[in-house]
């Protein structure tokens, strides 16, 4: 997904979330191909950066992201969850 940015002369941001490969086919390059295609699209769309977020603590997940050029610690993410409203 891309969205306009109020800074950086209105250039877009790219966002990647929930990049998951089925365990039976991990390590075959499918996830890498999807992320690389998303990056290619983001750069062609004029994005100045792409954020990829993960809630996983598995070091393999973070190694995957870093191998694709994502740098940890350049941004801090905060998440607000939608309040649960009881059904009447």
N, CA, C and O atoms as a printed pandas DataFrame, in Angstrom:
     atom_number atom_name residue_name chain_id  residue_number  x_coord  y_coord  z_coord
0              1         N          UNK        A               1    0.846   -1.158    0.000
1              2        CA          UNK        A               1    0.000    0.000    0.000
2              3         C          UNK        A               1    0.901    1.233    0.000
3              4         O          UNK        A               1    1.950    1.239    0.643
4              5         N          UNK        A               2    0.495    2.259   -0.711
5              6        CA          UNK        A               2    1.209    3.524   -0.661
6              7         C          UNK        A               2    0.228    4.614   -0.257
7              8         O          UNK        A               2   -0.973    4.512   -0.509
8              9         N          UNK        A               3    0.749    5.648    0.365
9             10        CA          UNK        A               3   -0.087    6.774    0.795
10            11         C          UNK        A               3    0.731    8.052    0.675
11            12         O          UNK        A               3    1.949    8.033    0.856
12            13         N          UNK        A               4    0.060    9.168    0.367
13            14        CA          UNK        A               4    0.785   10.422    0.275
14            15         C          UNK        A               4    1.336   10.847    1.633
15            16         O          UNK        A               4    0.802   10.485    2.681
16            17         N          UNK        A               5    2.405   11.616    1.587
17            18        CA          UNK        A               5    3.064   12.109    2.785
18            19         C          UNK        A               5    2.947   13.634    2.786
19            20         O          UNK        A               5    3.069   14.273    1.741
20            21         N          UNK        A               6    2.713   14.203    3.952
21            22        CA          UNK        A               6    2.642   15.659    4.029
22            23         C          UNK        A               6    4.016   16.309    3.931
23            24         O          UNK        A               6    4.124   17.487    3.588
24            25         N          UNK        A               7    5.057   15.555    4.226
25            26        CA          UNK        A               7    6.422   16.054    4.129
26            27         C          UNK        A               7    7.068   15.516    2.859
27            28         O          UNK        A               7    6.411   14.851    2.058
28            29         N          UNK        A               8    8.320   15.795    2.681
29            30        CA          UNK        A               8    9.088   15.291    1.532
30            31         C          UNK        A               8    8.413   15.612    0.196
31            32         O          UNK        A               8    8.341   14.777   -0.705
32            33         N          UNK        A               9    7.930   16.835    0.102
33            34        CA          UNK        A               9    7.317   17.329   -1.133
34            35         C          UNK        A               9    6.139   16.478   -1.591
35            36         O          UNK        A               9    5.878   16.371   -2.790
36            37         N          UNK        A              10    5.426   15.872   -0.646
37            38        CA          UNK        A              10    4.248   15.072   -0.973
38            39         C          UNK        A              10    4.549   13.689   -1.516
39            40         O          UNK        A              10    3.632   12.970   -1.913
40            41         N          UNK        A              11    5.830   13.297   -1.542
41            42        CA          UNK        A              11    6.166   11.959   -2.038
42            43         C          UNK        A              11    5.533   10.914   -1.132
43            44         O          UNK        A              11    5.340   11.148    0.061
44            45         N          UNK        A              12    5.219    9.788   -1.693
45            46        CA          UNK        A              12    4.460    8.755   -1.002
46            47         C          UNK        A              12    5.315    7.933   -0.049
47            48         O          UNK        A              12    6.539    7.883   -0.165
48            49         N          UNK        A              13    4.634    7.288    0.899
49            50        CA          UNK        A              13    5.203    6.248    1.764
50            51         C          UNK        A              13    4.724    4.911    1.227
51            52         O          UNK        A              13    3.635    4.832    0.657
52            53         N          UNK        A              14    5.503    3.875    1.394
53            54        CA          UNK        A              14    5.030    2.518    1.129
54            55         C          UNK        A              14    4.921    1.777    2.453
55            56         O          UNK        A              14    5.724    2.001    3.359
56            57         N          UNK        A              15    3.938    0.901    2.570
57            58        CA          UNK        A              15    3.713    0.125    3.787
58            59         C          UNK        A              15    3.551   -1.346    3.440
59            60         O          UNK        A              15    2.775   -1.701    2.553
60            61         N          UNK        A              16    4.286   -2.198    4.144
61            62        CA          UNK        A              16    4.155   -3.651    3.991
62            63         C          UNK        A              16    3.848   -4.246    5.358
63            64         O          UNK        A              16    4.532   -3.954    6.339
64            65         N          UNK        A              17    2.833   -5.068    5.415
65            66        CA          UNK        A              17    2.505   -5.767    6.656
66            67         C          UNK        A              17    2.053   -7.177    6.305
67            68         O          UNK        A              17    1.623   -7.451    5.185
68            69         N          UNK        A              18    2.158   -8.050    7.274
69            70        CA          UNK        A              18    1.638   -9.413    7.152
70            71         C          UNK        A              18    2.228  -10.180    5.975
71            72         O          UNK        A              18    1.507  -10.844    5.230
72            73         N          UNK        A              19    3.528  -10.085    5.817
73            74        CA          UNK        A              19    4.220  -10.869    4.793
74            75         C          UNK        A              19    4.478  -12.244    5.403
75            76         O          UNK        A              19    5.340  -12.400    6.267
76            77         N          UNK        A              20    3.724  -13.231    4.943
77            78        CA          UNK        A              20    3.789  -14.573    5.529
78            79         C          UNK        A              20    3.844  -15.607    4.411
79            80         O          UNK        A              20    3.108  -15.516    3.429
80            81         N          UNK        A              21    4.717  -16.580    4.571
81            82        CA          UNK        A              21    4.790  -17.710    3.645
82            83         C          UNK        A              21    4.396  -18.967    4.411
83            84         O          UNK        A              21    4.795  -19.154    5.561
84            85         N          UNK        A              22    3.628  -19.805    3.780
85            86        CA          UNK        A              22    3.214  -21.062    4.413
86            87         C          UNK        A              22    4.461  -21.849    4.826
87            88         O          UNK        A              22    5.416  -21.945    4.055
88            89         N          UNK        A              23    4.456  -22.413    6.040
89            90        CA          UNK        A              23    5.648  -23.118    6.534
90            91         C          UNK        A              23    6.167  -24.213    5.600
91            92         O          UNK        A              23    7.371  -24.466    5.552
92            93         N          UNK        A              24    5.277  -24.855    4.868
93            94        CA          UNK        A              24    5.696  -25.966    3.995
94            95         C          UNK        A              24    6.548  -25.513    2.811
95            96         O          UNK        A              24    7.270  -26.316    2.220
96            97         N          UNK        A              25    6.464  -24.223    2.465
97            98        CA          UNK        A              25    7.217  -23.758    1.292
98            99         C          UNK        A              25    8.183  -22.615    1.617
99           100         O          UNK        A              25    8.662  -21.933    0.711
100          101         N          UNK        A              26    8.467  -22.408    2.887
101          102        CA          UNK        A              26    9.427  -21.365    3.261
102          103         C          UNK        A              26   10.824  -21.715    2.762
103          104         O          UNK        A              26   11.178  -22.885    2.620
104          105         N          UNK        A              27   11.599  -20.683    2.504
105          106        CA          UNK        A              27   12.978  -20.886    2.071
106          107         C          UNK        A              27   13.133  -21.098    0.584
107          108         O          UNK        A              27   14.234  -21.386    0.114
108          109         N          UNK        A              28   12.053  -20.961   -0.170
109          110        CA          UNK        A              28   12.120  -21.163   -1.625
110          111         C          UNK        A              28   12.132  -19.860   -2.411
111          112         O          UNK        A              28   12.165  -19.873   -3.641
112          113         N          UNK        A              29   12.107  -18.733   -1.699
113          114        CA          UNK        A              29   12.194  -17.442   -2.381
114          115         C          UNK        A              29   10.870  -16.763   -2.681
115          116         O          UNK        A              29   10.852  -15.688   -3.281
116          117         N          UNK        A              30    9.750  -17.374   -2.272
117          118        CA          UNK        A              30    8.442  -16.771   -2.572
118          119         C          UNK        A              30    8.255  -15.448   -1.828
119          120         O          UNK        A              30    7.853  -14.453   -2.432
120          121         N          UNK        A              31    8.541  -15.425   -0.532
121          122        CA          UNK        A              31    8.413  -14.195    0.252
122          123         C          UNK        A              31    9.324  -13.111   -0.267
123          124         O          UNK        A              31    8.918  -11.956   -0.395
124          125         N          UNK        A              32   10.557  -13.478   -0.568
125          126        CA          UNK        A              32   11.530  -12.532   -1.122
126          127         C          UNK        A              32   11.004  -11.937   -2.431
127          128         O          UNK        A              32   11.110  -10.729   -2.641
128          129         N          UNK        A              33   10.448  -12.757   -3.300
129          130        CA          UNK        A              33    9.934  -12.274   -4.586
130          131         C          UNK        A              33    8.773  -11.308   -4.394
131          132         O          UNK        A              33    8.680  -10.302   -5.097
132          133         N          UNK        A              34    7.891  -11.607   -3.450
133          134        CA          UNK        A              34    6.745  -10.731   -3.188
134          135         C          UNK        A              34    7.224   -9.382   -2.654
135          136         O          UNK        A              34    6.760   -8.336   -3.107
136          137         N          UNK        A              35    8.151   -9.401   -1.694
137          138        CA          UNK        A              35    8.649   -8.152   -1.118
138          139         C          UNK        A              35    9.417   -7.353   -2.170
139          140         O          UNK        A              35    9.262   -6.134   -2.247
140          141         N          UNK        A              36   10.229   -8.008   -2.968
141          142        CA          UNK        A              36   10.973   -7.292   -4.004
142          143         C          UNK        A              36   10.021   -6.676   -5.031
143          144         O          UNK        A              36   10.264   -5.567   -5.506
144          145         N          UNK        A              37    8.939   -7.381   -5.379
145          146        CA          UNK        A              37    7.945   -6.814   -6.304
146          147         C          UNK        A              37    7.259   -5.604   -5.676
147          148         O          UNK        A              37    7.006   -4.609   -6.356
148          149         N          UNK        A              38    6.959   -5.687   -4.383
149          150        CA          UNK        A              38    6.334   -4.555   -3.690
150          151         C          UNK        A              38    7.283   -3.360   -3.662
151          152         O          UNK        A              38    6.852   -2.225   -3.867
152          153         N          UNK        A              39    8.565   -3.602   -3.411
153          154        CA          UNK        A              39    9.544   -2.514   -3.412
154          155         C          UNK        A              39    9.671   -1.885   -4.798
155          156         O          UNK        A              39    9.729   -0.662   -4.926
156          157         N          UNK        A              40    9.712   -2.707   -5.817
157          158        CA          UNK        A              40    9.786   -2.196   -7.196
158          159         C          UNK        A              40    8.590   -1.295   -7.480
159          160         O          UNK        A              40    8.742   -0.223   -8.066
160          161         N          UNK        A              41    7.406   -1.725   -7.068
161          162        CA          UNK        A              41    6.193   -0.920   -7.260
162          163         C          UNK        A              41    6.285    0.394   -6.481
163          164         O          UNK        A              41    5.947    1.458   -6.999
164          165         N          UNK        A              42    6.747    0.306   -5.230
165          166        CA          UNK        A              42    6.859    1.512   -4.400
166          167         C          UNK        A              42    7.813    2.522   -5.018
167          168         O          UNK        A              42    7.500    3.711   -5.076
168          169         N          UNK        A              43    8.972    2.065   -5.478
169          170        CA          UNK        A              43    9.948    2.986   -6.074
170          171         C          UNK        A              43    9.393    3.590   -7.367
171          172         O          UNK        A              43    9.594    4.774   -7.639
172          173         N          UNK        A              44    8.693    2.771   -8.163
173          174        CA          UNK        A              44    8.101    3.280   -9.406
174          175         C          UNK        A              44    6.978    4.274   -9.121
175          176         O          UNK        A              44    6.684    5.131   -9.953
176          177         N          UNK        A              45    6.349    4.164   -7.947
177          178        CA          UNK        A              45    5.265    5.068   -7.548
178          179         C          UNK        A              45    5.784    6.340   -6.885
179          180         O          UNK        A              45    4.997    7.197   -6.482
180          181         N          UNK        A              46    7.103    6.464   -6.771
181          182        CA          UNK        A              46    7.697    7.660   -6.209
182          183         C          UNK        A              46    7.792    7.674   -4.696
183          184         O          UNK        A              46    7.987    8.736   -4.104
184          185         N          UNK        A              47    7.660    6.518   -4.053
185          186        CA          UNK        A              47    7.788    6.470   -2.593
186          187         C          UNK        A              47    9.206    6.846   -2.179
187          188         O          UNK        A              47   10.173    6.484   -2.850
188          189         N          UNK        A              48    9.323    7.567   -1.078
189          190        CA          UNK        A              48   10.655    7.909   -0.585
190          191         C          UNK        A              48   11.158    6.863    0.387
191          192         O          UNK        A              48   12.365    6.769    0.613
192          193         N          UNK        A              49   10.262    6.068    0.975
193          194        CA          UNK        A              49   10.684    4.924    1.788
194          195         C          UNK        A              49    9.528    3.936    1.913
195          196         O          UNK        A              49    8.377    4.264    1.623
196          197         N          UNK        A              50    9.851    2.740    2.343
197          198        CA          UNK        A              50    8.850    1.700    2.587
198          199         C          UNK        A              50    9.056    1.203    4.008
199          200         O          UNK        A              50   10.174    0.885    4.412
200          201         N          UNK        A              51    7.977    1.142    4.752
201          202        CA          UNK        A              51    8.006    0.616    6.111
202          203         C          UNK        A              51    7.470   -0.808    6.086
203          204         O          UNK        A              51    6.398   -1.063    5.538
204          205         N          UNK        A              52    8.208   -1.728    6.674
205          206        CA          UNK        A              52    7.709   -3.096    6.826
206          207         C          UNK        A              52    7.683   -3.382    8.318
207          208         O          UNK        A              52    8.715   -3.321    8.986
208          209         N          UNK        A              53    6.517   -3.692    8.833
209          210        CA          UNK        A              53    6.350   -3.920   10.257
210          211         C          UNK        A              53    6.065   -5.387   10.535
211          212         O          UNK        A              53    5.490   -6.102    9.713
212          213         N          UNK        A              54    6.482   -5.807   11.711
213          214        CA          UNK        A              54    6.230   -7.176   12.140
214          215         C          UNK        A              54    6.051   -7.194   13.648
215          216         O          UNK        A              54    6.762   -6.505   14.379
216          217         N          UNK        A              55    5.110   -7.974   14.096
217          218        CA          UNK        A              55    4.920   -8.174   15.522
218          219         C          UNK        A              55    5.630   -9.419   16.020
219          220         O          UNK        A              55    5.514   -9.779   17.191
220          221         N          UNK        A              56    6.367  -10.078   15.135
221          222        CA          UNK        A              56    7.043  -11.334   15.473
222          223         C          UNK        A              56    8.370  -11.066   16.160
223          224         O          UNK        A              56    9.050  -10.083   15.867
224          225         N          UNK        A              57    8.728  -11.952   17.077
225          226        CA          UNK        A              57   10.015  -11.843   17.770
226          227         C          UNK        A              57   11.033  -12.852   17.238
227          228         O          UNK        A              57   12.187  -12.840   17.667
228          229         N          UNK        A              58   10.634  -13.712   16.325
229          230        CA          UNK        A              58   11.511  -14.735   15.757
230          231         C          UNK        A              58   12.677  -14.070   15.023
231          232         O          UNK        A              58   12.447  -13.293   14.097
232          233         N          UNK        A              59   13.918  -14.356   15.413
233          234        CA          UNK        A              59   15.079  -13.743   14.744
234          235         C          UNK        A              59   15.116  -14.011   13.242
235          236         O          UNK        A              59   15.650  -13.195   12.491
236          237         N          UNK        A              60   14.561  -15.135   12.785
237          238        CA          UNK        A              60   14.541  -15.440   11.345
238          239         C          UNK        A              60   13.696  -14.417   10.588
239          240         O          UNK        A              60   14.026  -14.040    9.463
240          241         N          UNK        A              61   12.616  -13.975   11.206
241          242        CA          UNK        A              61   11.753  -12.974   10.567
242          243         C          UNK        A              61   12.525  -11.670   10.382
243          244         O          UNK        A              61   12.463  -11.041    9.326
244          245         N          UNK        A              62   13.240  -11.281   11.412
245          246        CA          UNK        A              62   14.006  -10.035   11.330
246          247         C          UNK        A              62   15.191  -10.164   10.373
247          248         O          UNK        A              62   15.520   -9.213    9.664
248          249         N          UNK        A              63   15.816  -11.307   10.348
249          250        CA          UNK        A              63   16.923  -11.540    9.404
250          251         C          UNK        A              63   16.414  -11.463    7.962
251          252         O          UNK        A              63   17.094  -10.926    7.087
252          253         N          UNK        A              64   15.215  -12.003    7.721
253          254        CA          UNK        A              64   14.594  -11.942    6.392
254          255         C          UNK        A              64   14.435  -10.481    5.955
255          256         O          UNK        A              64   14.811  -10.112    4.842
256          257         N          UNK        A              65   13.879   -9.664    6.840
257          258        CA          UNK        A              65   13.651   -8.250    6.509
258          259         C          UNK        A              65   14.965   -7.528    6.247
259          260         O          UNK        A              65   15.082   -6.765    5.288
260          261         N          UNK        A              66   15.942   -7.769    7.095
261          262        CA          UNK        A              66   17.230   -7.092    6.952
262          263         C          UNK        A              66   17.958   -7.534    5.689
263          264         O          UNK        A              66   18.649   -6.733    5.060
264          265         N          UNK        A              67   17.810   -8.797    5.314
265          266        CA          UNK        A              67   18.447   -9.286    4.085
266          267         C          UNK        A              67   17.866   -8.604    2.845
267          268         O          UNK        A              67   18.507   -8.560    1.794
268          269         N          UNK        A              68   16.652   -8.076    2.977
269          270        CA          UNK        A              68   16.005   -7.376    1.865
270          271         C          UNK        A              68   16.257   -5.869    1.901
271          272         O          UNK        A              68   15.695   -5.122    1.100
272          273         N          UNK        A              69   17.104   -5.426    2.833
273          274        CA          UNK        A              69   17.486   -4.021    2.870
274          275         C          UNK        A              69   16.764   -3.173    3.893
275          276         O          UNK        A              69   17.016   -1.971    3.977
276          277         N          UNK        A              70   15.877   -3.757    4.672
277          278        CA          UNK        A              70   15.174   -3.002    5.711
278          279         C          UNK        A              70   16.101   -2.849    6.911
279          280         O          UNK        A              70   16.786   -3.792    7.305
280          281         N          UNK        A              71   16.112   -1.658    7.480
281          282        CA          UNK        A              71   17.016   -1.332    8.577
282          283         C          UNK        A              71   16.199   -1.187    9.861
283          284         O          UNK        A              71   15.288   -0.360    9.918
284          285         N          UNK        A              72   16.509   -1.978   10.892
285          286        CA          UNK        A              72   15.752   -1.857   12.138
286          287         C          UNK        A              72   16.127   -0.580   12.889
287          288         O          UNK        A              72   17.251   -0.089   12.784
288          289         N          UNK        A              73   15.175   -0.058   13.642
289          290        CA          UNK        A              73   15.460    1.050   14.529
290          291         C          UNK        A              73   15.409    2.438   13.925
291          292         O          UNK        A              73   15.620    3.415   14.644
292          293         N          UNK        A              74   15.141    2.567   12.642
293          294        CA          UNK        A              74   15.082    3.908   12.045
294          295         C          UNK        A              74   13.766    4.602   12.346
295          296         O          UNK        A              74   13.674    5.827   12.274
296          297         N          UNK        A              75   12.754    3.828   12.681
297          298        CA          UNK        A              75   11.434    4.352   13.028
298          299         C          UNK        A              75   10.955    3.625   14.272
299          300         O          UNK        A              75   11.385    2.508   14.559
300          301         N          UNK        A              76   10.065    4.271   15.001
301          302        CA          UNK        A              76    9.402    3.631   16.128
302          303         C          UNK        A              76    7.920    3.566   15.804
303          304         O          UNK        A              76    7.318    4.577   15.441
304          305         N          UNK        A              77    7.339    2.408   15.931
305          306        CA          UNK        A              77    5.909    2.246   15.648
306          307         C          UNK        A              77    5.137    2.149   16.948
307          308         O          UNK        A              77    5.573    1.505   17.902
308          309         N          UNK        A              78    3.986    2.799   16.972
309          310        CA          UNK        A              78    3.052    2.696   18.084
310          311         C          UNK        A              78    1.743    2.184   17.513
311          312         O          UNK        A              78    1.350    2.567   16.411
312          313         N          UNK        A              79    1.074    1.327   18.249
313          314        CA          UNK        A              79   -0.154    0.723   17.759
314          315         C          UNK        A              79   -1.278    0.986   18.749
315          316         O          UNK        A              79   -1.132    0.723   19.943
316          317         N          UNK        A              80   -2.379    1.495   18.267
317          318        CA          UNK        A              80   -3.591    1.649   19.071
318          319         C          UNK        A              80   -4.600    0.650   18.547
319          320         O          UNK        A              80   -4.915    0.656   17.357
320          321         N          UNK        A              81   -5.107   -0.197   19.404
321          322        CA          UNK        A              81   -6.105   -1.194   19.004
322          323         C          UNK        A              81   -7.498   -0.599   19.151
323          324         O          UNK        A              81   -7.768    0.174   20.070
324          325         N          UNK        A              82   -8.358   -0.967   18.246
325          326        CA          UNK        A              82   -9.753   -0.515   18.301
326          327         C          UNK        A              82  -10.377   -1.053   19.585
327          328         O          UNK        A              82  -10.212   -2.230   19.905
328          329         N          UNK        A              83  -11.095   -0.198   20.327
329          330        CA          UNK        A              83  -11.735   -0.676   21.556
330          331         C          UNK        A              83  -12.790   -1.725   21.270
331          332         O          UNK        A              83  -13.492   -1.661   20.261
332          333         N          UNK        A              84  -12.892   -2.674   22.151
333          334        CA          UNK        A              84  -13.931   -3.704   22.001
334          335         C          UNK        A              84  -15.239   -3.139   22.545
335          336         O          UNK        A              84  -15.329   -2.733   23.703
336          337         N          UNK        A              85  -16.238   -3.124   21.689
337          338        CA          UNK        A              85  -17.535   -2.614   22.084
338          339         C          UNK        A              85  -18.460   -3.812   22.283
339          340         O          UNK        A              85  -18.658   -4.605   21.363
340          341         N          UNK        A              86  -19.029   -3.946   23.491
341          342        CA          UNK        A              86  -19.925   -5.091   23.725
342          343         C          UNK        A              86  -21.142   -5.049   22.796
343          344         O          UNK        A              86  -21.693   -3.983   22.522
344          345         N          UNK        A              87  -21.538   -6.197   22.332
345          346        CA          UNK        A              87  -22.730   -6.306   21.495
346          347         C          UNK        A              87  -23.949   -6.293   22.395
347          348         O          UNK        A              87  -24.042   -7.080   23.336
348          349         N          UNK        A              88  -24.873   -5.409   22.110
349          350        CA          UNK        A              88  -26.075   -5.274   22.957
350          351         C          UNK        A              88  -27.102   -6.349   22.648
351          352         O          UNK        A              88  -28.166   -6.381   23.266
